[in-house]
Amino acid sequence: MSQSIIPFDFHSHAVRVVMRDGNPWFVAKDVAKALEYRWNASKSIGHVPSEWRGVESVSTPSGQQEVIVISEPGLYFFLGRSDKPKALPFQKWLAGEVLPSIRKTGSYSASDTPAVTLTEVEAFRLYALLELVAGHLSRERIEPIEQALRLMHSPLAGAVSDLWREVGPRAKRMENLAGRCRSAYYRLR
């Protein structure tokens, strides 16, 4: 059965929540990525007791997909055994903000009202565009250009470096905005 998704953002990582019998179940892959684990279902959450793990069908940009989910107790079990530096901030944020909001309103929102209202298609298109632009504004793409210009003793090399100092923070903001658009897209599904 397809479930409605409640997306939320933890440090620019979308973490989806599926409500099952009134209880939040978290998409395990999203949690693992937010904590910077490499995703491998059996290794990543294999230690979580089976009664706290499950599979749900959810809508994604590429259609219906089966995803592995973990219950709230399963998530705390997973976080308690994590050695990742982001585990404690994630746990504090989850317990202090996200879960109380879900229990109170049935959803989580970092702000009371969204700045704009987008249709599902608009949210997906904006997300795709921002991902594309932010991907082209990466330091990895600009650095080889700067190095080549320095080898040619071009005065433009300094300009490229100055440009990156100006554009770099904006690229990061675009990535963050892309994550928020992705969350908006899932909220609309």
C-alpha positions as CSV (number, residue, x, y, z in Angstrom):
1,M,0.0,0.0,0.0
2,S,1.3,3.4,-1.0
3,Q,2.0,5.7,2.0
4,S,2.0,9.5,2.2
5,I,5.4,10.8,3.0
6,I,6.4,13.5,5.5
7,P,9.8,14.8,4.4
8,F,12.1,16.8,6.6
9,D,15.5,18.2,6.2
10,F,18.5,17.4,8.4
11,H,21.6,19.4,7.4
12,S,20.6,19.4,3.7
13,H,19.7,15.7,3.8
14,A,16.0,14.8,3.1
15,V,14.7,12.2,5.5
16,R,11.3,10.8,4.7
17,V,8.8,9.6,7.3
18,V,5.9,7.3,6.6
19,M,3.0,7.1,9.0
20,R,2.0,3.6,9.8
21,D,-0.9,3.1,12.2
22,G,-0.4,6.6,13.5
23,N,3.3,6.0,14.2
24,P,6.3,7.5,12.3
25,W,8.5,5.0,10.4
26,F,11.7,6.5,8.9
27,V,13.1,5.6,5.5
28,A,16.3,3.8,6.6
29,K,18.4,4.8,3.6
30,D,17.7,8.5,4.2
31,V,18.7,8.2,7.8
32,A,21.9,6.3,6.9
33,K,22.8,9.0,4.3
34,A,22.1,11.9,6.7
35,L,24.6,10.3,9.1
36,E,27.1,9.8,6.3
37,Y,26.9,6.0,6.2
38,R,27.4,4.2,2.8
39,W,24.0,2.5,2.2
40,N,24.0,-1.3,2.4
41,A,20.7,-2.4,3.8
42,S,21.9,-5.6,5.5
43,K,25.0,-4.0,7.0
44,S,23.5,-0.6,7.7
45,I,20.4,-1.7,9.7
46,G,20.9,-5.4,10.1
47,H,21.5,-5.0,13.8
48,V,18.1,-3.3,14.3
49,P,15.6,-5.9,15.7
50,S,13.3,-7.2,12.9
51,E,10.1,-6.1,14.6
52,W,11.4,-2.5,14.3
53,R,12.1,-2.9,10.5
54,G,9.7,-3.0,7.6
55,V,9.1,-2.3,4.0
56,E,6.7,0.3,2.6
57,S,5.7,1.4,-0.9
58,V,6.2,5.1,-1.4
59,S,5.9,7.5,-4.3
60,T,9.2,8.8,-5.7
61,P,10.1,10.9,-8.8
62,S,10.6,7.6,-10.7
63,G,7.3,6.0,-9.5
64,Q,6.3,3.7,-6.7
65,Q,9.2,2.1,-4.9
66,E,9.5,-0.3,-2.0
67,V,11.7,1.2,0.7
68,I,13.1,-0.2,4.0
69,V,11.7,1.7,7.0
70,I,12.5,1.6,10.7
71,S,10.2,2.5,13.5
72,E,10.8,5.2,16.1
73,P,12.2,2.6,18.6
74,G,14.3,1.1,15.8
75,L,15.7,4.6,14.9
76,Y,16.7,5.2,18.5
77,F,18.3,1.7,18.6
78,F,20.2,2.6,15.4
79,L,21.3,6.0,16.6
80,G,22.4,4.6,20.0
81,R,24.8,2.2,18.3
82,S,26.1,4.8,15.8
83,D,29.7,6.1,16.1
84,K,29.1,8.8,13.6
85,P,29.6,12.4,14.8
86,K,26.2,13.5,13.4
87,A,24.3,10.8,15.4
88,L,23.9,12.9,18.6
89,P,22.9,16.1,16.9
90,F,20.4,14.1,14.7
91,Q,19.0,12.4,17.9
92,K,18.6,15.7,19.7
93,W,16.9,17.4,16.7
94,L,14.7,14.4,16.2
95,A,13.6,14.1,19.8
96,G,13.4,17.9,20.4
97,E,11.8,19.1,17.2
98,V,10.6,16.6,14.7
99,L,8.8,14.0,16.7
100,P,6.9,16.5,18.9
101,S,5.8,18.3,15.7
102,I,4.7,15.1,14.1
103,R,2.7,14.2,17.2
104,K,1.1,17.6,17.5
105,T,0.4,18.4,13.8
106,G,0.9,15.2,11.9
107,S,3.8,16.8,10.0
108,Y,7.1,18.6,10.4
109,S,7.9,22.0,9.2
110,A,11.0,24.1,9.9
111,S,8.9,27.2,9.5
112,D,5.2,27.9,10.1
113,T,4.3,28.9,6.6
114,P,6.0,28.2,3.3
115,A,7.3,31.2,1.4
116,V,5.8,30.0,-1.9
117,T,3.3,27.4,-2.9
118,L,4.4,25.0,-5.7
119,T,2.6,22.4,-7.6
120,E,4.2,18.9,-7.7
121,V,5.6,19.5,-11.2
122,E,6.9,22.9,-10.3
123,A,8.7,21.6,-7.2
124,F,10.3,18.7,-9.2
125,R,11.4,21.0,-12.0
126,L,12.9,23.6,-9.6
127,Y,14.7,20.8,-7.7
128,A,16.1,19.4,-11.0
129,L,17.2,22.8,-12.2
130,L,18.9,23.7,-8.9
131,E,20.7,20.4,-8.7
132,L,21.9,20.9,-12.3
133,V,23.2,24.5,-11.6
134,A,24.7,23.6,-8.3
135,G,26.5,20.6,-9.8
136,H,28.1,22.9,-12.4
137,L,29.2,25.4,-9.8
138,S,31.3,22.9,-7.9
139,R,34.9,23.6,-6.8
140,E,35.9,20.4,-8.6
141,R,34.8,21.9,-11.9
142,I,36.3,25.3,-11.4
143,E,39.7,24.2,-10.0
144,P,41.1,22.6,-13.2
145,I,40.2,25.8,-15.1
146,E,42.1,27.9,-12.6
147,Q,45.1,25.6,-12.7
148,A,45.2,25.6,-16.5
149,L,45.1,29.5,-16.4
150,R,47.9,29.6,-13.8
151,L,50.1,27.3,-16.0
152,M,49.6,29.7,-18.9
153,H,50.4,32.6,-16.6
154,S,47.1,34.1,-17.4
155,P,45.9,37.1,-15.4
156,L,42.5,35.5,-15.4
157,A,43.6,32.8,-12.9
158,G,43.2,35.3,-10.1
159,A,39.8,36.3,-11.4
160,V,38.6,32.7,-11.4
161,S,39.8,32.3,-7.8
162,D,37.9,35.5,-6.9
163,L,34.9,34.3,-8.8
164,W,34.9,31.0,-6.8
165,R,35.1,33.0,-3.5
166,E,32.0,34.9,-4.7
167,V,30.1,31.9,-6.2
168,G,31.0,29.1,-3.8
169,P,28.7,30.1,-0.9
170,R,25.9,30.7,-3.4
171,A,26.4,27.2,-4.8
172,K,26.0,25.8,-1.3
173,R,22.8,27.8,-0.8
174,M,21.5,26.4,-4.1
175,E,22.2,22.9,-2.9
176,N,20.3,23.6,0.3
177,L,17.4,25.1,-1.7
178,A,17.4,22.0,-4.0
179,G,17.0,19.9,-0.9
180,R,14.1,22.0,0.3
181,C,12.5,21.7,-3.2
182,R,13.0,17.9,-3.0
183,S,11.3,17.9,0.3
184,A,8.4,20.1,-1.1
185,Y,8.1,17.6,-4.0
186,Y,7.7,14.7,-1.6
187,R,5.3,16.6,0.6
188,L,3.1,17.2,-2.5
189,R,3.0,13.5,-3.5
